[in-house]
Amino acid sequence: MEAAALGRSLFFVCCFLRVLREDVAVLACNDSQGRDVPGEGRKTMKRWALPVLALVAAALVSPQEAHSQQYPSRDIHIICGFPAGSGADIYARFFANKLAEISKATVVVENKPGAQGSIATSHVARAKPDGYTIYIGGADAFSASPYLFKTPPIDPIKDFEYISPLLGQGFMLIVDSKRPFKQVSELTAYLKEKKDKASYGTPTNPGTILAELYKSANGLNTVQVNYKTSADFVNDLASGAIDFVMADPVFTLARVKQGVVRPLAISTAKRVSSVPDIPTMQEQGIPDIDLNLWWLMAAPAGTPQPVLDKLHGWLTQVGKDPATREFLGRNGGEPLMADSPAATKAMVAKEVAAWKNYIQVAKIPPQ
């Protein structure tokens, strides 16, 4: 439709130029008494040239290109599905600040926690597709949604455009630092002895998936206890009311520095370079666990491609910045980039297929 409109504009401009040339030539070649004045037509055409060329240039610029050239002309809002102070919020504010530095725009983080991040994704899906409302968070917020809800609030393929991946990270199996467990095998033996009197805490979809995979691999009957945020389970972990948590690395490493928790294993197939002392779950005898939770930015479906490309270029610059690698390393993550928004969407589509299997193995019923 846009190509047809552009074609009609060009046809109109060409016709206009032809008529204009004929009219101006006739009018400009005669003086007030009707006598020929050599060269005057050419001078008059020159006076008309700039306005006409401006009209041609305007006709050649598509609405999307015009929007992209002006973007951003106002504040960009980044929507985070978890509360202020959470690991997700720390990442959101870091990338918001970096994006503001490059784009020269004001970038505002809005926290919309609840329903495992689906409140935030639903808000972005309904937003105007102009590049001023963007989601930041784990790809699992999109890839798990079709299987976690009887009536999924979003369609991860149809409702969004995907801008760029941001980082990859592994979740960590943690226990309270006062507990005697130093190896996963020691925790497993304890949980088997305690049977259904044992419990684990989970505030996130990935944490639930990983805990259930761990249980399934070891024949455990450990009971799940849900929490709204990571901060909510700290006291219960310290008191022994729950025995372990599969927690995000930002939360975990901050508590490790405080001496509050002890990480026993990480969910990735290979050790993460920024936390090389934490063994993988596979190393600890739990096979087939390779979950690298990656983060991305996404926009509502229909966001102009030039805007997506501009945002992707900026985020690629952020990912290549040594300061980004240093920041992510402190929080147990590593930069992750893709060649284009289309490549990012292909990554999401692959994750959607993978999470169907994760949720089936973990036996998580849809809500």
C-alpha positions as CSV (number, residue, x, y, z in Angstrom):
1,M,0.0,0.0,0.0
2,E,2.8,2.4,0.9
3,A,4.6,1.6,-2.5
4,A,1.4,2.4,-4.4
5,A,1.0,5.7,-2.6
6,L,4.6,6.6,-3.4
7,G,4.1,5.7,-7.0
8,R,1.0,7.9,-7.3
9,S,3.0,10.8,-5.7
10,L,5.8,10.4,-8.2
11,F,3.4,10.4,-11.1
12,F,1.7,13.5,-9.8
13,V,5.1,15.3,-9.4
14,C,6.2,14.3,-12.9
15,C,3.0,15.7,-14.5
16,F,3.2,18.8,-12.4
17,L,6.8,19.4,-13.5
18,R,5.9,19.0,-17.2
19,V,3.0,21.5,-17.0
20,L,5.1,23.9,-14.9
21,R,8.0,23.8,-17.4
22,E,5.7,24.7,-20.3
23,D,3.8,27.4,-18.5
24,V,6.9,29.1,-17.1
25,A,8.7,29.0,-20.4
26,V,5.9,30.8,-22.1
27,L,5.4,33.4,-19.4
28,A,9.0,34.1,-18.8
29,C,10.2,34.5,-22.5
30,N,8.1,37.6,-23.1
31,D,8.3,41.1,-21.5
32,S,5.3,43.1,-20.5
33,Q,4.8,44.2,-24.2
34,G,4.9,40.7,-25.6
35,R,8.4,40.9,-27.0
36,D,10.9,38.0,-26.6
37,V,13.5,38.4,-23.9
38,P,16.3,35.9,-24.5
39,G,17.4,33.9,-21.4
40,E,14.6,35.1,-19.1
41,G,12.8,31.7,-19.2
42,R,15.9,30.0,-17.9
43,K,16.2,32.5,-15.1
44,T,12.6,32.0,-14.1
45,M,13.0,28.2,-14.1
46,K,15.9,28.6,-11.8
47,R,13.8,30.6,-9.4
48,W,11.1,27.8,-9.4
49,A,13.7,24.9,-9.2
50,L,14.3,24.8,-5.4
51,P,10.6,24.8,-4.4
52,V,9.8,22.1,-7.0
53,L,12.8,20.0,-5.9
54,A,11.7,20.3,-2.3
55,L,8.2,19.0,-3.4
56,V,9.9,16.0,-5.1
57,A,12.0,15.2,-2.1
58,A,9.0,15.3,0.2
59,A,7.1,12.9,-2.1
60,L,10.0,10.5,-2.1
61,V,10.2,10.3,1.8
62,S,7.8,7.6,3.1
63,P,5.9,8.2,6.4
64,Q,8.0,5.6,8.1
65,E,11.2,7.3,7.0
66,A,10.0,10.7,8.1
67,H,9.1,9.2,11.5
68,S,12.5,7.6,11.9
69,Q,14.3,10.8,11.0
70,Q,12.5,12.6,13.8
71,Y,12.8,9.8,16.3
72,P,13.1,10.2,19.2
73,S,11.4,13.5,19.5
74,R,10.0,12.9,23.0
75,D,10.5,10.6,26.1
76,I,11.0,6.9,25.5
77,H,9.3,4.7,28.2
78,I,10.9,1.3,29.0
79,I,8.5,-1.1,30.7
80,C,9.9,-3.5,33.3
81,G,7.8,-6.4,34.6
82,F,9.3,-6.5,38.1
83,P,9.4,-4.0,41.0
84,A,12.0,-1.3,41.7
85,G,15.1,-2.7,43.3
86,S,14.8,-6.1,41.7
87,G,17.4,-7.7,39.5
88,A,15.2,-6.9,36.5
89,D,14.9,-3.3,37.5
90,I,18.7,-3.0,37.9
91,Y,19.2,-4.2,34.3
92,A,16.4,-2.0,33.0
93,R,17.9,1.2,34.5
94,F,21.4,0.3,33.3
95,F,20.2,-0.1,29.7
96,A,17.8,2.9,29.9
97,N,20.8,5.1,30.9
98,K,22.9,3.7,28.1
99,L,20.2,4.2,25.6
100,A,19.6,7.8,26.8
101,E,23.4,8.6,26.4
102,I,23.4,7.4,22.7
103,S,19.9,8.6,21.6
104,K,20.1,12.0,23.4
105,A,16.5,11.4,24.6
106,T,15.0,11.1,28.0
107,V,14.4,7.4,28.8
108,V,12.1,6.6,31.6
109,V,11.7,3.2,33.3
110,E,8.2,2.2,34.4
111,N,7.8,-0.8,36.7
112,K,4.6,-2.8,36.1
113,P,5.1,-6.0,38.3
114,G,2.8,-9.0,38.6
115,A,1.5,-12.1,37.0
116,Q,5.0,-13.4,36.1
117,G,5.7,-10.3,34.0
118,S,2.6,-10.6,31.9
119,I,1.1,-7.3,33.1
120,A,4.1,-5.6,31.6
121,T,4.1,-7.5,28.3
122,S,0.3,-7.0,27.9
123,H,0.8,-3.2,28.5
124,V,3.4,-3.0,25.7
125,A,1.4,-5.2,23.3
126,R,-1.5,-2.6,23.6
127,A,0.7,0.5,23.3
128,K,0.9,2.7,20.3
129,P,3.5,1.2,17.9
130,D,5.7,4.3,17.6
131,G,8.9,3.3,19.4
132,Y,8.1,5.3,22.5
133,T,6.9,2.3,24.6
134,I,9.4,-0.6,24.8
135,Y,9.6,-3.8,26.9
136,I,12.7,-4.9,28.6
137,G,13.1,-8.3,30.3
138,G,13.7,-12.0,29.9
139,A,12.8,-13.7,26.7
140,D,10.9,-16.3,28.8
141,A,8.2,-13.7,29.4
142,F,7.3,-14.2,25.8
143,S,8.3,-17.9,25.2
144,A,6.6,-19.3,28.3
145,S,3.4,-17.3,28.1
146,P,1.6,-19.6,25.6
147,Y,1.9,-22.6,27.9
148,L,1.6,-21.0,31.4
149,F,-1.9,-19.6,30.8
150,K,-5.2,-21.2,29.7
151,T,-5.9,-17.9,28.0
152,P,-2.5,-16.4,27.1
153,P,-2.5,-12.6,27.5
154,I,-0.2,-12.2,24.5
155,D,0.8,-13.9,21.3
156,P,4.7,-13.7,21.3
157,I,4.9,-13.8,17.5
158,K,2.0,-11.7,16.4
159,D,1.9,-9.0,19.1
160,F,5.5,-7.8,19.1
161,E,8.5,-6.6,17.1
162,Y,11.8,-7.7,18.6
163,I,14.6,-5.1,18.7
164,S,17.7,-6.7,20.1
165,P,18.9,-9.3,22.6
166,L,20.8,-7.7,25.5
167,L,22.5,-10.3,27.7
168,G,22.6,-13.9,28.7
169,Q,22.7,-15.3,32.2
170,G,22.2,-18.5,34.2
171,F,20.0,-18.9,37.2
172,M,21.6,-20.2,40.4
173,L,20.7,-22.9,42.9
174,I,21.1,-21.2,46.2
175,V,20.9,-22.2,49.9
176,D,21.2,-20.1,53.1
177,S,24.8,-19.6,54.0
178,K,24.3,-21.1,57.5
179,R,23.2,-24.5,56.0
180,P,25.9,-27.2,55.8
181,F,25.5,-27.9,52.0
182,K,28.5,-27.3,49.8
183,Q,27.6,-29.6,46.9
184,V,24.3,-30.2,45.2
185,S,24.5,-33.9,46.1
186,E,24.5,-33.0,49.8
187,L,21.3,-31.0,49.3
188,T,19.7,-33.7,47.3
189,A,20.4,-36.3,50.0
190,Y,18.8,-34.0,52.6
191,L,15.7,-33.4,50.4
192,K,15.2,-37.1,49.8
193,E,15.3,-37.7,53.5
194,K,12.9,-34.9,54.2
195,K,10.5,-35.9,51.4
196,D,7.4,-33.7,51.1
197,K,8.4,-31.8,54.3
198,A,11.0,-30.1,52.2
199,S,10.2,-27.0,50.1
200,Y,11.7,-24.6,47.7
201,G,10.9,-20.9,46.9
202,T,10.2,-19.5,43.5
203,P,9.3,-15.9,42.4
204,T,9.9,-16.5,38.6
205,N,9.0,-18.8,35.7
206,P,12.7,-19.8,35.1
207,G,13.2,-20.6,38.8
208,T,10.1,-22.8,38.8
209,I,11.2,-24.6,35.6
210,L,14.7,-25.3,36.9
211,A,13.5,-26.4,40.4
212,E,11.1,-28.9,38.8
213,L,13.7,-30.2,36.4
214,Y,16.0,-30.7,39.4
215,K,13.3,-32.5,41.3
216,S,12.4,-34.7,38.3
217,A,16.0,-35.7,37.8
218,N,16.4,-36.9,41.4
219,G,12.9,-38.2,42.2
220,L,12.2,-35.5,44.9
221,N,8.8,-34.6,46.4
222,T,9.9,-31.1,47.5
223,V,6.9,-28.7,47.7
224,Q,6.8,-25.5,45.8
225,V,6.2,-22.2,47.6
226,N,5.5,-19.1,45.4
227,Y,6.7,-15.6,46.1
228,K,5.9,-12.3,44.3
229,T,9.5,-11.1,44.3
230,S,13.0,-12.4,45.2
231,A,13.2,-10.2,48.3
232,D,10.1,-11.9,49.7
233,F,11.8,-15.3,50.2
234,V,14.9,-14.1,52.0
235,N,13.6,-14.4,55.5
236,D,12.1,-17.8,54.9
237,L,15.3,-19.1,53.4
238,A,17.2,-17.8,56.4
239,S,14.8,-19.3,58.9
240,G,14.8,-22.7,57.2
241,A,11.1,-22.5,56.2
242,I,12.2,-23.2,52.6
243,D,15.3,-25.2,51.7
244,F,16.5,-23.8,48.4
245,V,15.8,-21.4,45.6
246,M,16.6,-21.2,41.9
247,A,17.4,-17.5,41.9
248,D,18.4,-14.9,39.3
249,P,22.2,-14.0,39.4
250,V,21.7,-10.3,40.1
251,F,19.9,-11.1,43.4
252,T,22.2,-14.0,44.2
253,L,25.5,-12.3,43.8
254,A,24.4,-9.3,45.8
255,R,23.5,-11.6,48.7
256,V,26.7,-13.6,48.3
257,K,28.7,-10.4,48.9
258,Q,26.6,-9.9,52.0
259,G,27.3,-13.4,53.2
260,V,23.6,-14.3,53.2
261,V,23.4,-17.1,50.6
262,R,25.6,-19.8,49.0
263,P,25.3,-20.7,45.3
264,L,25.8,-24.4,44.6
265,A,25.3,-24.5,40.8
266,I,24.4,-22.5,37.7
267,S,21.9,-23.5,35.0
268,T,24.1,-22.9,31.9
269,A,25.9,-25.8,30.1
270,K,29.3,-24.0,30.5
271,R,30.6,-22.0,33.4
272,V,30.0,-18.3,33.1
273,S,33.3,-16.3,32.7
274,S,32.3,-13.7,35.2
275,V,31.6,-16.3,37.9
276,P,34.0,-19.1,37.1
277,D,34.0,-20.6,40.5
278,I,30.3,-21.6,40.4
279,P,30.0,-25.1,38.8
280,T,27.2,-26.0,36.3
281,M,24.3,-28.2,37.3
282,Q,25.5,-30.7,34.8
283,E,28.9,-30.8,36.6
284,Q,27.0,-31.4,39.8
285,G,25.4,-34.5,38.4
286,I,22.1,-33.1,37.1
287,P,21.9,-34.0,33.4
288,D,20.2,-32.2,30.5
289,I,20.0,-28.8,32.2
290,D,21.2,-26.1,29.9
291,L,19.1,-22.9,30.5
292,N,20.7,-19.6,29.4
293,L,18.1,-17.0,30.3
294,W,18.6,-14.1,27.9
295,W,17.2,-10.6,27.9
296,L,15.8,-8.5,25.1
297,M,14.0,-5.3,24.1
298,A,10.7,-5.5,22.3
299,A,8.2,-3.1,20.8
300,P,4.5,-3.4,19.9
301,A,3.7,-5.0,16.5
302,G,3.6,-2.5,13.7
303,T,6.4,-0.3,15.0
304,P,8.1,1.2,11.9
305,Q,11.1,-0.8,10.7
306,P,13.4,2.3,10.5
307,V,12.7,2.9,14.2
308,L,13.5,-0.7,15.0
309,D,16.7,-0.5,13.0
310,K,17.7,2.7,14.8
311,L,17.1,1.2,18.2
312,H,18.9,-2.0,17.2
313,G,21.9,0.0,16.1
314,W,22.0,1.9,19.4
315,L,21.7,-1.3,21.5
316,T,24.5,-3.0,19.5
317,Q,26.7,-0.1,20.4
318,V,25.7,-0.5,24.1
319,G,26.5,-4.3,23.9
320,K,30.0,-3.6,22.5
321,D,30.8,-1.0,25.2
322,P,33.4,-2.5,27.7
323,A,31.5,-0.8,30.5
324,T,28.5,-3.0,29.6
325,R,30.6,-6.2,29.8
326,E,32.0,-5.1,33.1
327,F,28.6,-4.2,34.6
328,L,27.0,-7.5,33.4
329,G,30.0,-9.5,34.6
330,R,29.4,-8.1,38.2
331,N,25.9,-9.5,38.0
332,G,26.7,-12.9,36.5
333,G,25.8,-12.1,32.9
334,E,27.4,-11.6,29.5
335,P,26.5,-9.3,26.6
336,L,24.4,-10.9,23.8
337,M,23.8,-9.4,20.4
338,A,22.1,-10.3,17.1
339,D,22.6,-9.1,13.5
340,S,19.2,-7.5,13.2
341,P,15.7,-7.2,14.6
342,A,14.7,-10.1,12.3
343,A,17.4,-12.3,13.8
344,T,16.2,-11.4,17.3
345,K,12.7,-12.5,16.3
346,A,14.0,-15.8,15.0
347,M,15.7,-16.3,18.4
348,V,12.4,-15.8,20.2
349,A,10.6,-18.2,17.9
350,K,13.1,-20.9,18.7
351,E,12.7,-20.2,22.4
352,V,8.9,-20.5,22.2
353,A,9.3,-24.0,20.8
354,A,11.9,-24.9,23.5
355,W,9.8,-23.7,26.4
356,K,6.9,-26.0,25.5
357,N,9.2,-28.9,26.3
358,Y,10.5,-27.2,29.5
359,I,7.1,-26.7,30.9
360,Q,5.9,-30.2,30.0
361,V,8.9,-31.8,31.7
362,A,8.4,-29.6,34.8
363,K,4.7,-30.5,34.8
364,I,3.5,-27.0,35.4
365,P,-0.3,-26.7,34.8
366,P,-1.6,-23.6,33.0
367,Q,-3.2,-21.1,35.2
